[in-house]
Each structure stands twice: as structure tokens, then as C-alpha cells.
Amino acid sequence: MGEVTFLDVSKRFSLRVDGEVHHVQALDRVSFTVKDGEIVALIGPSGCGKTTALRVAMGLDPSNGGRVTVDGREVTGCGHDRGMVFQHAELLPWLSALQNVMFGLEMKGIRGAPLRKTAEKYLHLVGLKDSQNRRPHQLSGGMKQRVGIARALAIDPKVLLMDEPFGALDAQTRESLQAELLDIHARTRKTILFVTHDLDEAVLIADRIIVMKHGRVHEIIDVPLKRPRPDLGIVRGTPEFSETRYKVWRAIHDGAVVH
């Protein structure tokens, strides 16, 4: 199981500017649930609290109120029941792709023969069977992200947290990895909480989309596209895609002056 629940989660940052302390309410009583095996996308304007919510779920930042649970257990810090993929892969440059995945497994306490075997399994899963001995500087941006995904999956987390993992990639590579992520999800059924700024991406990959504004959940939109979604080019041309994308756009711009 891998159900994630936010219960009235609040997060406040204190910033010192010109000698004065300013308080920023990044999350304000946020509540929602990501069901086991579901992909939920968080979307909204910059500064709306998307990444903060992800960091609180991972245990990287403590909340100031409320709580996050995974299968009913409260998150009090980082744990192997959650894996995180960042916008930039954050690979160790002196290690090969295989060794980077093995490093994550070593942190979980895996040793001996299962260490290499498991790392190879997940590199193969993301299509890097023939590149496992390359170091990060020998990999393209998309390949680095694949290593990051393999590293997160290899520890067999209940929940995969993804913070704009394809945001820095070119359009063609992004679309390729979107399709690959859907394929991986179909095979692993991992619960995924996915942060993105891209409306198309949110609709293409998610079961539900949570629109956030000013640190709050503004609206939750169901995506009526059936799974599997093997050809994203065809999905983009469906009425369901266009209608859902427009709903998300309207929710993001609700109350804003649009020129």
C-alpha cells in the first residue's frame, strides 16, 4: 500500500529582509489524499506551495501544523517508504550510473549480491542497460533523470515524490520521459505525487490534478482519460484532454486578470 494523506498541513517560513523578519505562509491548512497506486499532479502559480508540500511529505521540511501520513503512519523525517526525484538528478559525479543507483541502495542497508542485481534491474527498467558504466558527464539530461528515477525506485518506496523532474528538459525528451513514466507506473503501480508547472503534462500523466493557490488547495480536478495511455500524441487530440486542460487553466486563472 502507498496512500498519502495531508491533514490540515501548514508551513510558515521566516525571512529576514533589511533587518526585519517577515513571515511567509507557504502552506495553509492543506488537506488531500493520494490513493494507493494513483498519480496526482500538483499544479499552480510559482510560490503557491507545490514544492513545499512535496518536501514536507518527504520529511525534508517539518510542518508547523497538521500532519502527513503514509498508510496511516505520520511522517516525522525522511524514510525508505518514500523516494524523491528532483528537477535536477543530483547525481554523484564521480560514480557511474550503476554506482549512483547502488549508492541509494547502500543507504538502505543493502549489501552483497542483491546490491548490484537490484541496481541493474532498475537501470534496465528505465532503459539504461547499455549506459550503466557511464558517469554523469557522459549522460544526456534525459539519461540523468532516468538514473534519478531508477535510484528512487530501487529502494522500493511505497510513494514516489517527483518535483518537476522533466522541467529542465527539451520538449522531445520531456515527452519521451512522460511516456516512460506512464509505462513504469503501469508495471510498478507506485503511488506518485508529481509537481509540475506544465498543464499538458499534468493532464497527460495524472488521475487527478490538485490546483494550488496561495498555499491552499484551490480545486481538485478528475482526469477522465482511461489507462493505459500508450500514445500521448493521440491523447492530446481527444476532447477529454482539451476539456480537462481548459478546466485546469480556468482554475489557475480564476480571479486573475487575463489579457
PyRosetta script that sets phi, psi and omega in degrees:
from pyrosetta import init, pose_from_sequence

init()
pose = pose_from_sequence("MGEVTFLDVSKRFSLRVDGEVHHVQALDRVSFTVKDGEIVALIGPSGCGKTTALRVAMGLDPSNGGRVTVDGREVTGCGHDRGMVFQHAELLPWLSALQNVMFGLEMKGIRGAPLRKTAEKYLHLVGLKDSQNRRPHQLSGGMKQRVGIARALAIDPKVLLMDEPFGALDAQTRESLQAELLDIHARTRKTILFVTHDLDEAVLIADRIIVMKHGRVHEIIDVPLKRPRPDLGIVRGTPEFSETRYKVWRAIHDGAVVH")
pose.set_psi(1, 156.5)
pose.set_omega(1, 179.7)
pose.set_phi(2, -157.1)
pose.set_psi(2, 56.0)
pose.set_omega(2, -179.9)
pose.set_phi(3, -89.3)
pose.set_psi(3, 130.5)
pose.set_omega(3, -179.5)
pose.set_phi(4, -112.1)
pose.set_psi(4, 130.4)
pose.set_omega(4, -179.6)
pose.set_phi(5, -128.9)
pose.set_psi(5, 127.8)
pose.set_omega(5, 170.7)
pose.set_phi(6, -98.8)
pose.set_psi(6, 124.8)
pose.set_omega(6, -179.8)
pose.set_phi(7, -120.9)
pose.set_psi(7, 101.4)
pose.set_omega(7, 177.4)
pose.set_phi(8, 49.6)
pose.set_psi(8, 46.8)
pose.set_omega(8, -175.7)
pose.set_phi(9, -80.0)
pose.set_psi(9, 128.0)
pose.set_omega(9, 176.2)
pose.set_phi(10, -125.1)
pose.set_psi(10, 147.3)
pose.set_omega(10, 177.7)
pose.set_phi(11, -144.5)
pose.set_psi(11, 125.8)
pose.set_omega(11, -179.5)
pose.set_phi(12, -123.2)
pose.set_psi(12, 133.9)
pose.set_omega(12, 175.6)
pose.set_phi(13, -107.9)
pose.set_psi(13, 146.5)
pose.set_omega(13, 174.5)
pose.set_phi(14, -112.4)
pose.set_psi(14, 126.2)
pose.set_omega(14, -178.5)
pose.set_phi(15, -121.1)
pose.set_psi(15, 139.0)
pose.set_omega(15, 176.8)
pose.set_phi(16, -100.7)
pose.set_psi(16, 118.5)
pose.set_omega(16, -179.6)
pose.set_phi(17, -127.1)
pose.set_psi(17, 119.6)
pose.set_omega(17, -179.6)
pose.set_phi(18, 52.4)
pose.set_psi(18, 41.5)
pose.set_omega(18, 176.3)
pose.set_phi(19, 83.4)
pose.set_psi(19, -6.1)
pose.set_omega(19, 179.9)
pose.set_phi(20, -107.9)
pose.set_psi(20, 143.7)
pose.set_omega(20, 179.5)
pose.set_phi(21, -92.6)
pose.set_psi(21, 125.7)
pose.set_omega(21, 178.1)
pose.set_phi(22, -115.7)
pose.set_psi(22, 139.5)
pose.set_omega(22, 179.6)
pose.set_phi(23, -104.4)
pose.set_psi(23, 131.2)
pose.set_omega(23, 179.5)
pose.set_phi(24, -116.2)
pose.set_psi(24, 122.6)
pose.set_omega(24, 179.1)
pose.set_phi(25, -89.5)
pose.set_psi(25, 94.7)
pose.set_omega(25, -176.4)
pose.set_phi(26, -75.1)
pose.set_psi(26, -38.1)
pose.set_omega(26, 177.0)
pose.set_phi(27, -131.1)
pose.set_psi(27, 136.9)
pose.set_omega(27, -175.7)
pose.set_phi(28, -131.3)
pose.set_psi(28, 94.2)
pose.set_omega(28, 177.2)
pose.set_phi(29, 53.0)
pose.set_psi(29, 55.5)
pose.set_omega(29, -178.8)
pose.set_phi(30, -82.6)
pose.set_psi(30, 128.5)
pose.set_omega(30, 177.5)
pose.set_phi(31, -136.1)
pose.set_psi(31, 127.9)
pose.set_omega(31, 171.0)
pose.set_phi(32, -169.1)
pose.set_psi(32, 166.5)
pose.set_omega(32, 179.2)
pose.set_phi(33, -128.7)
pose.set_psi(33, 137.0)
pose.set_omega(33, 171.0)
pose.set_phi(34, -105.9)
pose.set_psi(34, 115.5)
pose.set_omega(34, -175.6)
pose.set_phi(35, -73.0)
pose.set_psi(35, 158.9)
pose.set_omega(35, 178.5)
pose.set_phi(36, -57.0)
pose.set_psi(36, 126.8)
pose.set_omega(36, 178.2)
pose.set_phi(37, 80.7)
pose.set_psi(37, 3.6)
pose.set_omega(37, -177.0)
pose.set_phi(38, -93.2)
pose.set_psi(38, 150.7)
pose.set_omega(38, 169.4)
pose.set_phi(39, -107.5)
pose.set_psi(39, 121.0)
pose.set_omega(39, 177.1)
pose.set_phi(40, -119.8)
pose.set_psi(40, 130.9)
pose.set_omega(40, 178.5)
pose.set_phi(41, -102.2)
pose.set_psi(41, 136.1)
pose.set_omega(41, 171.3)
pose.set_phi(42, -102.1)
pose.set_psi(42, 126.9)
pose.set_omega(42, -178.0)
pose.set_phi(43, -140.0)
pose.set_psi(43, 156.7)
pose.set_omega(43, 179.3)
pose.set_phi(44, 158.4)
pose.set_psi(44, 174.9)
pose.set_omega(44, -178.5)
pose.set_phi(45, -62.4)
pose.set_psi(45, 159.6)
pose.set_omega(45, 175.6)
pose.set_phi(46, -57.9)
pose.set_psi(46, 136.9)
pose.set_omega(46, 179.6)
pose.set_phi(47, 84.8)
pose.set_psi(47, 8.6)
pose.set_omega(47, -176.5)
pose.set_phi(48, -84.3)
pose.set_psi(48, -8.9)
pose.set_omega(48, 176.3)
pose.set_phi(49, 109.5)
pose.set_psi(49, 5.5)
pose.set_omega(49, -176.8)
pose.set_phi(50, -58.6)
pose.set_psi(50, -56.7)
pose.set_omega(50, -176.7)
pose.set_phi(51, -67.2)
pose.set_psi(51, -36.2)
pose.set_omega(51, 177.1)
pose.set_phi(52, -59.6)
pose.set_psi(52, -42.9)
pose.set_omega(52, 178.3)
pose.set_phi(53, -59.5)
pose.set_psi(53, -41.9)
pose.set_omega(53, 180.0)
pose.set_phi(54, -65.1)
pose.set_psi(54, -42.2)
pose.set_omega(54, -178.9)
pose.set_phi(55, -67.3)
pose.set_psi(55, -36.0)
pose.set_omega(55, 176.1)
pose.set_phi(56, -66.5)
pose.set_psi(56, -41.2)
pose.set_omega(56, 179.0)
pose.set_phi(57, -63.6)
pose.set_psi(57, -35.1)
pose.set_omega(57, 179.8)
pose.set_phi(58, -75.4)
pose.set_psi(58, -23.3)
pose.set_omega(58, -176.2)
pose.set_phi(59, 94.5)
pose.set_psi(59, 10.6)
pose.set_omega(59, 179.3)
pose.set_phi(60, -77.6)
pose.set_psi(60, -31.1)
pose.set_omega(60, 177.7)
pose.set_phi(61, -127.5)
pose.set_psi(61, 129.6)
pose.set_omega(61, 176.9)
pose.set_phi(62, -77.3)
pose.set_psi(62, 148.8)
pose.set_omega(62, 176.2)
pose.set_phi(63, -83.3)
pose.set_psi(63, 162.3)
pose.set_omega(63, 175.5)
pose.set_phi(64, -96.5)
pose.set_psi(64, -7.0)
pose.set_omega(64, -180.0)
pose.set_phi(65, -169.9)
pose.set_psi(65, 155.3)
pose.set_omega(65, -177.7)
pose.set_phi(66, 73.7)
pose.set_psi(66, -167.3)
pose.set_omega(66, -179.6)
pose.set_phi(67, -157.7)
pose.set_psi(67, 156.7)
pose.set_omega(67, 173.1)
pose.set_phi(68, -113.1)
pose.set_psi(68, 134.5)
pose.set_omega(68, 177.4)
pose.set_phi(69, -124.5)
pose.set_psi(69, 149.2)
pose.set_omega(69, 171.1)
pose.set_phi(70, -119.5)
pose.set_psi(70, 113.5)
pose.set_omega(70, -175.4)
pose.set_phi(71, 53.9)
pose.set_psi(71, 39.1)
pose.set_omega(71, 175.6)
pose.set_phi(72, 87.1)
pose.set_psi(72, -9.6)
pose.set_omega(72, 179.9)
pose.set_phi(73, -96.5)
pose.set_psi(73, 127.7)
pose.set_omega(73, -175.8)
pose.set_phi(74, -69.2)
pose.set_psi(74, 136.7)
pose.set_omega(74, 176.3)
pose.set_phi(75, -77.6)
pose.set_psi(75, 120.8)
pose.set_omega(75, 178.7)
pose.set_phi(76, -121.7)
pose.set_psi(76, 0.2)
pose.set_omega(76, -179.9)
pose.set_phi(77, 173.6)
pose.set_psi(77, -176.1)
pose.set_omega(77, 178.6)
pose.set_phi(78, -67.3)
pose.set_psi(78, 150.4)
pose.set_omega(78, 179.7)
pose.set_phi(79, -157.0)
pose.set_psi(79, 160.6)
pose.set_omega(79, -176.8)
pose.set_phi(80, -76.5)
pose.set_psi(80, -3.1)
pose.set_omega(80, 174.0)
pose.set_phi(81, -79.3)
pose.set_psi(81, -6.3)
pose.set_omega(81, 177.1)
pose.set_phi(82, -131.2)
pose.set_psi(82, 137.7)
pose.set_omega(82, 174.9)
pose.set_phi(83, -122.2)
pose.set_psi(83, 144.4)
pose.set_omega(83, -175.8)
pose.set_phi(84, -124.0)
pose.set_psi(84, 137.8)
pose.set_omega(84, 175.8)
pose.set_phi(85, -118.0)
pose.set_psi(85, 121.6)
pose.set_omega(85, -175.6)
pose.set_phi(86, -91.8)
pose.set_psi(86, 170.2)
pose.set_omega(86, 179.3)
pose.set_phi(87, -60.5)
pose.set_psi(87, -39.0)
pose.set_omega(87, 173.5)
pose.set_phi(88, -111.2)
pose.set_psi(88, 138.6)
pose.set_omega(88, -167.7)
pose.set_phi(89, -60.9)
pose.set_psi(89, -24.2)
pose.set_omega(89, 178.5)
pose.set_phi(90, 55.2)
pose.set_psi(90, 47.7)
pose.set_omega(90, 178.8)
pose.set_phi(91, -82.7)
pose.set_psi(91, 153.5)
pose.set_omega(91, 174.9)
pose.set_phi(92, -79.0)
pose.set_psi(92, 116.9)
pose.set_omega(92, -168.9)
pose.set_phi(93, -66.7)
pose.set_psi(93, -22.2)
pose.set_omega(93, -177.3)
pose.set_phi(94, -88.8)
pose.set_psi(94, -2.2)
pose.set_omega(94, 179.7)
pose.set_phi(95, -108.5)
pose.set_psi(95, 150.5)
pose.set_omega(95, 174.8)
pose.set_phi(96, -72.4)
pose.set_psi(96, 171.6)
pose.set_omega(96, 177.0)
pose.set_phi(97, -56.6)
pose.set_psi(97, -46.1)
pose.set_omega(97, 180.0)
pose.set_phi(98, -62.1)
pose.set_psi(98, -43.3)
pose.set_omega(98, -178.5)
pose.set_phi(99, -67.2)
pose.set_psi(99, -32.8)
pose.set_omega(99, 176.5)
pose.set_phi(100, -63.6)
pose.set_psi(100, -40.6)
pose.set_omega(100, 178.1)
pose.set_phi(101, -70.4)
pose.set_psi(101, -39.9)
pose.set_omega(101, 177.8)
pose.set_phi(102, -62.3)
pose.set_psi(102, -34.7)
pose.set_omega(102, -179.5)
pose.set_phi(103, -60.1)
pose.set_psi(103, -43.9)
pose.set_omega(103, 177.6)
pose.set_phi(104, -61.2)
pose.set_psi(104, -39.0)
pose.set_omega(104, 178.7)
pose.set_phi(105, -68.2)
pose.set_psi(105, -37.4)
pose.set_omega(105, 178.2)
pose.set_phi(106, -62.8)
pose.set_psi(106, -36.4)
pose.set_omega(106, 178.2)
pose.set_phi(107, -64.5)
pose.set_psi(107, -24.3)
pose.set_omega(107, 177.2)
pose.set_phi(108, -85.7)
pose.set_psi(108, -9.2)
pose.set_omega(108, 178.3)
pose.set_phi(109, 98.6)
pose.set_psi(109, 10.8)
pose.set_omega(109, 179.1)
pose.set_phi(110, -77.4)
pose.set_psi(110, 133.5)
pose.set_omega(110, -179.0)
pose.set_phi(111, -137.8)
pose.set_psi(111, 169.5)
pose.set_omega(111, 173.3)
pose.set_phi(112, 71.6)
pose.set_psi(112, -155.1)
pose.set_omega(112, -175.3)
pose.set_phi(113, -57.9)
pose.set_psi(113, -38.9)
pose.set_omega(113, -179.3)
pose.set_phi(114, -61.9)
pose.set_psi(114, -23.1)
pose.set_omega(114, -177.5)
pose.set_phi(115, -61.9)
pose.set_psi(115, -57.2)
pose.set_omega(115, -179.0)
pose.set_phi(116, -68.6)
pose.set_psi(116, -40.0)
pose.set_omega(116, -177.7)
pose.set_phi(117, -61.3)
pose.set_psi(117, -43.2)
pose.set_omega(117, -179.9)
pose.set_phi(118, -68.2)
pose.set_psi(118, -41.9)
pose.set_omega(118, 179.4)
pose.set_phi(119, -62.3)
pose.set_psi(119, -43.2)
pose.set_omega(119, 178.1)
pose.set_phi(120, -62.9)
pose.set_psi(120, -39.9)
pose.set_omega(120, -179.9)
pose.set_phi(121, -57.2)
pose.set_psi(121, -45.4)
pose.set_omega(121, -175.1)
pose.set_phi(122, -80.7)
pose.set_psi(122, -27.4)
pose.set_omega(122, 171.8)
pose.set_phi(123, -66.8)
pose.set_psi(123, -38.5)
pose.set_omega(123, 175.9)
pose.set_phi(124, -64.3)
pose.set_psi(124, -38.1)
pose.set_omega(124, -179.2)
pose.set_phi(125, -60.2)
pose.set_psi(125, -35.5)
pose.set_omega(125, -179.1)
pose.set_phi(126, -96.4)
pose.set_psi(126, 12.0)
pose.set_omega(126, 172.7)
pose.set_phi(127, 82.5)
pose.set_psi(127, 25.9)
pose.set_omega(127, -177.6)
pose.set_phi(128, -117.1)
pose.set_psi(128, 31.7)
pose.set_omega(128, -178.8)
pose.set_phi(129, -56.7)
pose.set_psi(129, -39.4)
pose.set_omega(129, -174.8)
pose.set_phi(130, -93.4)
pose.set_psi(130, 5.3)
pose.set_omega(130, -177.3)
pose.set_phi(131, -123.5)
pose.set_psi(131, 15.2)
pose.set_omega(131, -172.9)
pose.set_phi(132, -68.1)
pose.set_psi(132, -20.7)
pose.set_omega(132, -179.1)
pose.set_phi(133, -96.2)
pose.set_psi(133, 1.0)
pose.set_omega(133, 177.3)
pose.set_phi(134, -78.7)
pose.set_psi(134, 146.5)
pose.set_omega(134, 173.8)
pose.set_phi(135, -89.1)
pose.set_psi(135, 163.6)
pose.set_omega(135, -174.3)
pose.set_phi(136, -52.2)
pose.set_psi(136, -37.3)
pose.set_omega(136, -178.0)
pose.set_phi(137, -69.8)
pose.set_psi(137, -12.0)
pose.set_omega(137, 178.2)
pose.set_phi(138, -97.8)
pose.set_psi(138, 5.5)
pose.set_omega(138, -177.9)
pose.set_phi(139, -112.5)
pose.set_psi(139, 146.6)
pose.set_omega(139, 173.7)
pose.set_phi(140, -73.3)
pose.set_psi(140, 170.3)
pose.set_omega(140, 178.7)
pose.set_phi(141, -59.1)
pose.set_psi(141, -42.6)
pose.set_omega(141, 179.1)
pose.set_phi(142, -65.1)
pose.set_psi(142, -37.7)
pose.set_omega(142, 179.1)
pose.set_phi(143, -67.6)
pose.set_psi(143, -38.8)
pose.set_omega(143, 177.0)
pose.set_phi(144, -60.2)
pose.set_psi(144, -42.9)
pose.set_omega(144, 179.4)
pose.set_phi(145, -64.9)
pose.set_psi(145, -34.6)
pose.set_omega(145, 176.1)
pose.set_phi(146, -62.4)
pose.set_psi(146, -39.8)
pose.set_omega(146, 176.8)
pose.set_phi(147, -63.4)
pose.set_psi(147, -42.3)
pose.set_omega(147, 178.9)
pose.set_phi(148, -61.0)
pose.set_psi(148, -40.4)
pose.set_omega(148, 178.0)
pose.set_phi(149, -67.1)
pose.set_psi(149, -43.2)
pose.set_omega(149, 178.7)
pose.set_phi(150, -61.1)
pose.set_psi(150, -41.3)
pose.set_omega(150, -180.0)
pose.set_phi(151, -62.6)
pose.set_psi(151, -41.6)
pose.set_omega(151, 179.6)
pose.set_phi(152, -68.7)
pose.set_psi(152, -39.6)
pose.set_omega(152, -178.6)
pose.set_phi(153, -73.0)
pose.set_psi(153, -30.9)
pose.set_omega(153, -172.7)
pose.set_phi(154, -61.7)
pose.set_psi(154, -30.2)
pose.set_omega(154, -179.6)
pose.set_phi(155, -79.1)
pose.set_psi(155, 1.9)
pose.set_omega(155, 177.8)
pose.set_phi(156, 54.6)
pose.set_psi(156, 58.0)
pose.set_omega(156, 179.5)
pose.set_phi(157, -75.4)
pose.set_psi(157, 157.4)
pose.set_omega(157, 173.2)
pose.set_phi(158, -73.1)
pose.set_psi(158, -31.3)
pose.set_omega(158, -173.5)
pose.set_phi(159, -132.0)
pose.set_psi(159, 135.9)
pose.set_omega(159, 175.7)
pose.set_phi(160, -108.7)
pose.set_psi(160, 122.0)
pose.set_omega(160, 179.4)
pose.set_phi(161, -106.3)
pose.set_psi(161, 124.4)
pose.set_omega(161, -172.6)
pose.set_phi(162, -127.3)
pose.set_psi(162, 118.3)
pose.set_omega(162, -176.3)
pose.set_phi(163, -103.9)
pose.set_psi(163, 92.0)
pose.set_omega(163, -179.0)
pose.set_phi(164, 45.6)
pose.set_psi(164, 53.2)
pose.set_omega(164, -172.8)
pose.set_phi(165, -65.6)
pose.set_psi(165, -20.6)
pose.set_omega(165, -178.3)
pose.set_phi(166, -111.1)
pose.set_psi(166, 7.2)
pose.set_omega(166, -173.0)
pose.set_phi(167, -64.3)
pose.set_psi(167, -29.8)
pose.set_omega(167, -176.5)
pose.set_phi(168, -94.1)
pose.set_psi(168, 5.8)
pose.set_omega(168, -174.8)
pose.set_phi(169, -97.7)
pose.set_psi(169, 158.3)
pose.set_omega(169, 175.2)
pose.set_phi(170, -69.1)
pose.set_psi(170, 161.2)
pose.set_omega(170, -171.8)
pose.set_phi(171, -58.0)
pose.set_psi(171, -42.3)
pose.set_omega(171, -177.0)
pose.set_phi(172, -66.3)
pose.set_psi(172, -44.1)
pose.set_omega(172, 179.3)
pose.set_phi(173, -66.2)
pose.set_psi(173, -39.1)
pose.set_omega(173, 179.2)
pose.set_phi(174, -59.5)
pose.set_psi(174, -47.1)
pose.set_omega(174, -178.7)
pose.set_phi(175, -64.1)
pose.set_psi(175, -36.6)
pose.set_omega(175, 178.0)
pose.set_phi(176, -63.6)
pose.set_psi(176, -42.6)
pose.set_omega(176, -178.6)
pose.set_phi(177, -74.7)
pose.set_psi(177, -29.4)
pose.set_omega(177, 174.0)
pose.set_phi(178, -60.5)
pose.set_psi(178, -46.3)
pose.set_omega(178, 178.7)
pose.set_phi(179, -64.4)
pose.set_psi(179, -38.6)
pose.set_omega(179, -179.8)
pose.set_phi(180, -67.1)
pose.set_psi(180, -38.9)
pose.set_omega(180, 178.4)
pose.set_phi(181, -62.0)
pose.set_psi(181, -42.3)
pose.set_omega(181, 178.5)
pose.set_phi(182, -63.6)
pose.set_psi(182, -37.1)
pose.set_omega(182, 177.9)
pose.set_phi(183, -66.4)
pose.set_psi(183, -43.3)
pose.set_omega(183, 178.2)
pose.set_phi(184, -62.5)
pose.set_psi(184, -41.9)
pose.set_omega(184, 179.6)
pose.set_phi(185, -63.1)
pose.set_psi(185, -40.8)
pose.set_omega(185, 179.5)
pose.set_phi(186, -61.9)
pose.set_psi(186, -32.3)
pose.set_omega(186, -177.4)
pose.set_phi(187, -86.7)
pose.set_psi(187, -30.5)
pose.set_omega(187, -174.6)
pose.set_phi(188, -105.2)
pose.set_psi(188, -23.7)
pose.set_omega(188, -177.2)
pose.set_phi(189, 56.2)
pose.set_psi(189, 33.5)
pose.set_omega(189, 176.0)
pose.set_phi(190, -69.6)
pose.set_psi(190, 145.2)
pose.set_omega(190, 170.3)
pose.set_phi(191, -74.2)
pose.set_psi(191, 131.3)
pose.set_omega(191, -175.7)
pose.set_phi(192, -130.0)
pose.set_psi(192, 128.5)
pose.set_omega(192, 170.4)
pose.set_phi(193, -112.3)
pose.set_psi(193, 117.7)
pose.set_omega(193, -164.0)
pose.set_phi(194, -123.6)
pose.set_psi(194, 118.9)
pose.set_omega(194, 176.9)
pose.set_phi(195, -93.3)
pose.set_psi(195, 132.9)
pose.set_omega(195, 178.4)
pose.set_phi(196, -151.7)
pose.set_psi(196, 155.6)
pose.set_omega(196, 170.3)
pose.set_phi(197, -99.4)
pose.set_psi(197, -9.4)
pose.set_omega(197, -169.7)
pose.set_phi(198, -93.7)
pose.set_psi(198, 115.1)
pose.set_omega(198, -178.5)
pose.set_phi(199, -60.5)
pose.set_psi(199, -45.9)
pose.set_omega(199, -179.9)
pose.set_phi(200, -58.6)
pose.set_psi(200, -45.5)
pose.set_omega(200, -178.1)
pose.set_phi(201, -60.7)
pose.set_psi(201, -43.9)
pose.set_omega(201, -179.6)
pose.set_phi(202, -59.1)
pose.set_psi(202, -45.8)
pose.set_omega(202, -178.0)
pose.set_phi(203, -70.2)
pose.set_psi(203, -37.7)
pose.set_omega(203, -176.7)
pose.set_phi(204, -65.5)
pose.set_psi(204, -36.8)
pose.set_omega(204, -170.7)
pose.set_phi(205, -105.9)
pose.set_psi(205, -22.2)
pose.set_omega(205, -166.7)
pose.set_phi(206, -93.8)
pose.set_psi(206, 155.3)
pose.set_omega(206, 168.6)
pose.set_phi(207, -87.1)
pose.set_psi(207, -35.0)
pose.set_omega(207, 175.2)
pose.set_phi(208, -141.3)
pose.set_psi(208, 151.5)
pose.set_omega(208, 179.9)
pose.set_phi(209, -122.0)
pose.set_psi(209, 125.7)
pose.set_omega(209, 177.2)
pose.set_phi(210, -102.5)
pose.set_psi(210, 115.8)
pose.set_omega(210, 177.6)
pose.set_phi(211, -89.9)
pose.set_psi(211, 122.1)
pose.set_omega(211, 180.0)
pose.set_phi(212, -109.7)
pose.set_psi(212, 142.7)
pose.set_omega(212, 176.1)
pose.set_phi(213, -146.1)
pose.set_psi(213, 132.1)
pose.set_omega(213, 175.8)
pose.set_phi(214, 55.2)
pose.set_psi(214, 38.0)
pose.set_omega(214, 176.2)
pose.set_phi(215, 77.7)
pose.set_psi(215, 10.4)
pose.set_omega(215, -178.6)
pose.set_phi(216, -126.7)
pose.set_psi(216, 159.5)
pose.set_omega(216, 172.0)
pose.set_phi(217, -77.0)
pose.set_psi(217, 115.0)
pose.set_omega(217, -178.0)
pose.set_phi(218, -88.1)
pose.set_psi(218, -42.6)
pose.set_omega(218, -178.9)
pose.set_phi(219, -161.5)
pose.set_psi(219, 147.6)
pose.set_omega(219, 175.0)
pose.set_phi(220, -117.8)
pose.set_psi(220, 124.7)
pose.set_omega(220, -173.1)
pose.set_phi(221, -119.2)
pose.set_psi(221, 125.4)
pose.set_omega(221, 175.3)
pose.set_phi(222, -76.3)
pose.set_psi(222, 141.9)
pose.set_omega(222, 177.0)
pose.set_phi(223, -102.3)
pose.set_psi(223, 114.7)
pose.set_omega(223, -173.1)
pose.set_phi(224, -85.3)
pose.set_psi(224, 18.0)
pose.set_omega(224, -179.6)
pose.set_phi(225, -84.4)
pose.set_psi(225, 129.8)
pose.set_omega(225, -178.1)
pose.set_phi(226, -74.2)
pose.set_psi(226, 152.9)
pose.set_omega(226, 171.3)
pose.set_phi(227, -105.0)
pose.set_psi(227, 149.2)
pose.set_omega(227, 0.8)
pose.set_phi(228, -75.0)
pose.set_psi(228, 159.2)
pose.set_omega(228, 177.0)
pose.set_phi(229, -116.6)
pose.set_psi(229, 75.7)
pose.set_omega(229, -169.2)
pose.set_phi(230, -73.8)
pose.set_psi(230, -33.0)
pose.set_omega(230, -177.0)
pose.set_phi(231, -119.0)
pose.set_psi(231, 98.7)
pose.set_omega(231, -174.7)
pose.set_phi(232, -67.9)
pose.set_psi(232, -23.5)
pose.set_omega(232, 175.5)
pose.set_phi(233, -63.7)
pose.set_psi(233, -41.3)
pose.set_omega(233, 177.5)
pose.set_phi(234, -69.7)
pose.set_psi(234, -40.7)
pose.set_omega(234, -180.0)
pose.set_phi(235, -58.1)
pose.set_psi(235, -41.1)
pose.set_omega(235, -179.4)
pose.set_phi(236, -60.1)
pose.set_psi(236, -26.5)
pose.set_omega(236, -176.6)
pose.set_phi(237, -90.4)
pose.set_psi(237, 2.7)
pose.set_omega(237, -177.3)
pose.set_phi(238, -86.2)
pose.set_psi(238, 151.0)
pose.set_omega(238, 176.0)
pose.set_phi(239, -59.9)
pose.set_psi(239, -35.8)
pose.set_omega(239, -179.2)
pose.set_phi(240, -62.0)
pose.set_psi(240, -39.1)
pose.set_omega(240, 178.4)
pose.set_phi(241, -64.3)
pose.set_psi(241, -49.4)
pose.set_omega(241, -177.6)
pose.set_phi(242, -61.6)
pose.set_psi(242, -43.3)
pose.set_omega(242, -178.1)
pose.set_phi(243, -66.7)
pose.set_psi(243, -41.1)
pose.set_omega(243, -179.8)
pose.set_phi(244, -69.2)
pose.set_psi(244, -41.8)
pose.set_omega(244, 178.1)
pose.set_phi(245, -59.1)
pose.set_psi(245, -40.8)
pose.set_omega(245, -179.6)
pose.set_phi(246, -66.7)
pose.set_psi(246, -38.4)
pose.set_omega(246, 176.9)
pose.set_phi(247, -59.9)
pose.set_psi(247, -43.3)
pose.set_omega(247, 180.0)
pose.set_phi(248, -65.9)
pose.set_psi(248, -43.9)
pose.set_omega(248, 179.2)
pose.set_phi(249, -59.2)
pose.set_psi(249, -44.9)
pose.set_omega(249, 180.0)
pose.set_phi(250, -63.5)
pose.set_psi(250, -39.3)
pose.set_omega(250, 179.9)
pose.set_phi(251, -65.5)
pose.set_psi(251, -40.9)
pose.set_omega(251, 179.3)
pose.set_phi(252, -65.3)
pose.set_psi(252, -39.5)
pose.set_omega(252, -175.3)
pose.set_phi(253, -95.4)
pose.set_psi(253, 6.1)
pose.set_omega(253, 179.4)
pose.set_phi(254, -59.1)
pose.set_psi(254, 121.1)
pose.set_omega(254, 179.6)
pose.set_phi(255, 87.6)
pose.set_psi(255, -6.8)
pose.set_omega(255, 178.6)
pose.set_phi(256, -93.0)
pose.set_psi(256, 155.0)
pose.set_omega(256, 175.3)
pose.set_phi(257, -85.5)
pose.set_psi(257, 114.9)
pose.set_omega(257, -176.4)
pose.set_phi(258, -107.3)
pose.set_psi(258, 124.6)
pose.set_omega(258, -179.8)
pose.set_phi(259, -99.4)
pose.dump_pdb("model.pdb")
